[in-house]
Amino acid sequence: MIITTAPPKPRVRVPAGRSLVTKAEGEFRPPPYFLPISGGWINDSALNWWQLGGDVEGLGPSAMVEACVSAYSQTVAMCPGDHWLLNQETNGRKRVTTSALSRFLKRPNSYQTISDFLLNAVRNLYENGNAYGLCLRNSRYEITEIYLMNPRSCNAQIAYNGEIFYGLSGNDVIERMLDYPLYVPARDVMHIRLNTSNWNPLLGESPIVAAARDITSLDAMARQQIAFYLNQARPSTVLTTEMALDKDQVEAIRQRWNEQTRGMGAGGTPILTANLKPTSMPMQSAVDSQLAQIMKMNQQNIALAFRIPLAILGMGAGTGGTTEALVRDWLGGALGFCLNHVELAFDKVFGLGGFPDDYTEFNTSVLLRSAFKDRMEGLARGVQGGILSPDEARETEGYPRVPGGFGEEPRVQSQVVPLSAANAIPAAPASPSSPSSPAVSSATYETAVKVISNGERIRGLSVLHSTHSSQQHA
């Protein structure tokens, strides 16, 4: 009998007069205070901090960040997934429709569609750098459902022997079903993460971290502009006069002007006296133009951090002239990585062998659903080049197969032959000789000349004469 014991815990030498516990429960701790649920930091210890109008120091909501995150999550949610298996006989591949993965890709859990699941999983991935899912299994140890958890309420723990366990929470549906704290081994957790941090290889970081300064700058400029316009710090019209007015007269004129131009009196007609002249103030200055340029640069930096072409966000010109070229450029870079990253996560949690033997793949052809011309040109060239059969091309567009099996086999043009067979090509047959014209005798020629009327005499004579002359020379 072999008896195994756990390795001894490392010993820590505590200096005399000191304790490992620095703060007891309920004891005051100085700022800053991190808010794990909402995010951000509190850098003030005042008890009435909220009443004083304090705000959490952190990243505020950003339309640019939302556009980048939505571009990834919504695009991935559009792509249907399939389970593919290598066909050893034909060296091709075949779609598996009876596996646990294929059933999951149709219904991931009890309350979500696969589009909902992918949308929220990829959103968690790019907003927080991590996406967590709890896997439930049936009696055959097959995964039947995966429930997404709140990434801010989940963490990975490493045991003394190196095994990984996850503390999961943040999903009311699964917590009400199980009704106990969730500490799950890594084999039952789908964990998708981006670049890991230097101090924790199990914690991914979002691109928002790299764009934090630009997001903070945009947030600060937006808040300043909102406060500026809410305080009406820039009047649209100024009343000027060469007369000297005292304080009471100025207040009276301002009050009468506001009665005709603000509130219920907006759109009225003010009547000016005392040589008053309205002067419009310019709404755009050089400072505002510079501010707009800085905000635009910050938005571009955020898009660069997420590796999204500006044309995808509707902010710049694309590198190609077609929708296919634009999607192809993005798919060849960051979007392709995102799809492959999620596919490999599914392969790992479902225990697949991986590409090319047994793998998950999302169909990106649906991204060109609106580009009918590009799809037809691609399928036509595939059929003409012998890569696709007519039935395969028609099946791609949802059309039925050609009756009689005439579209099952790929086909090429007859002149497409290998160079080694060039000498074996038979020569083209000679063209058949042209039939000879019927003979015209002299008697017939003379009779025809007599019959032709005066109106057609010249044309008829020229035709018959040319025929007769050619026969005589022959």
C-alpha positions, 0 to 999 in steps of 0.5 A: 500500500502506498501512502501519499502525503501533501507537501509541507507548507512553507514556513514564514518567519514573523519578527517579534512583536509583529503579526501577519494580520495587519488589519482586523475586521471593521478596523479603519483602512486608509484609501484608496479603495477598489470597487470590484463590482462597479470598477474604479477607485475611491481616493477619499476617506470622508464619510460623506464622500458621496454627499459631497459630489465625489465620483469614482476615479475610473473609466467612464462609458465610451461610445468608441469602446462600445463600438469596438466591443460590439463589432467583435461580439455581434460579428462573431454571433452572426457566424454559425458554428459546426463540428467537423471531422476528418474523413479518412477515406476521401481525405476530406471532411464531414460535418458531425451532427450527433456529437455533444458539441453539435447539440450545444451549438444549437442550444447552449443552455436552457435560456439562451440561443447560440447567438445570445451565448456568443454575443455575451461571451465575446463581450465579456472577453473584450470588456474584461479580458476573460469569459467564464462558463460553467459546464453541466454534464449528463450521465455519459459525462457529455457537456449538455449546457454551458452557463456564462458567469459574471467575469468580475465575480469569478477567479481562478485558484491554484491548489498546492499541487498545481491543480486549478479550481475556479470560484464562479458566481454572478449568474442567478439562473445557475445559482438558483438551480444549484443553491450552493457556492460554486468551486469547480475544477478547471475541466468543467469550466470554459475559460477564454482569456486574452493576454495574461497579466505578468503576475497571474497567468490565469487572468486575461487583460482587455485592450481597454487597459492599453487604451485607458489613457485615451478613454480617460482623456475622452471622458474628461473632455466630454465632461468638461464640454457638458458642464460648459454648455449646461452652465451656458458659459457661451452666449449665442448673442450679445447686445451692444450699445454706445450708451452708458447703462447702469446696473438696473437698466442692464438687468431690465434689458436682460430680463426683457430679452430672456422673456422673448427668447427663452422658455415659453417665449422662445421664438418671439420678436424682441424690440430693441431701444436705446440704440441696442444692436444684437451681435452673434457670437461664433459657435466654433473657435480655434480652441474648439477645433483643436479639441475636436482633433484631439478627441478624434485622435483619441478615438483612433487610438482606441480603435488601434488598441482593439485592432479594428479598421476605421472603415468597419466603424464607419470612420474612414475609407477602406483599403478595398473597393468592395465589402468582401475586401473590407471584411477580408482585411479584418478577418485576416487580422484581429477578427480571425484571431477572435474566431480562432480563439473561441473555436480553440476554447470549444475544442478544449472544453469538449475534448476534441483533437483539434485541427485538422482531425476533429475541430470547431469552425465558425462559418464566415461566409454569412458575413457576405450575406448582403454582397450577392454579386461577390458571392456569385462571382466567387462560386462561378469561378469555383465551379469553372475552375473545377474546385466546386461541383455545381451541386456544392455551389447550389447547396451553398446558396440553399438551392436544391441539387440538379435532378438526375445527378448531373451536378455531382461531379466537378468539371473543367474545360476541355482545353485545360490539360497538363503540359506533359499531355500536350503532344498527345492532343489530336490535331484539329480536323481540316475544314470542309471545302466550300460547295461549287456553284451550279453551272450556268450555260450560255443559253440560260445566260442569254435567256435571262438577259432577255427576261430582266426588265429595264429597271433591273437590267444593270444589276442583273447583268452584272451578277450573271456576267460575273458568274458566267465569266468565272465558269469560263475561266475555270 
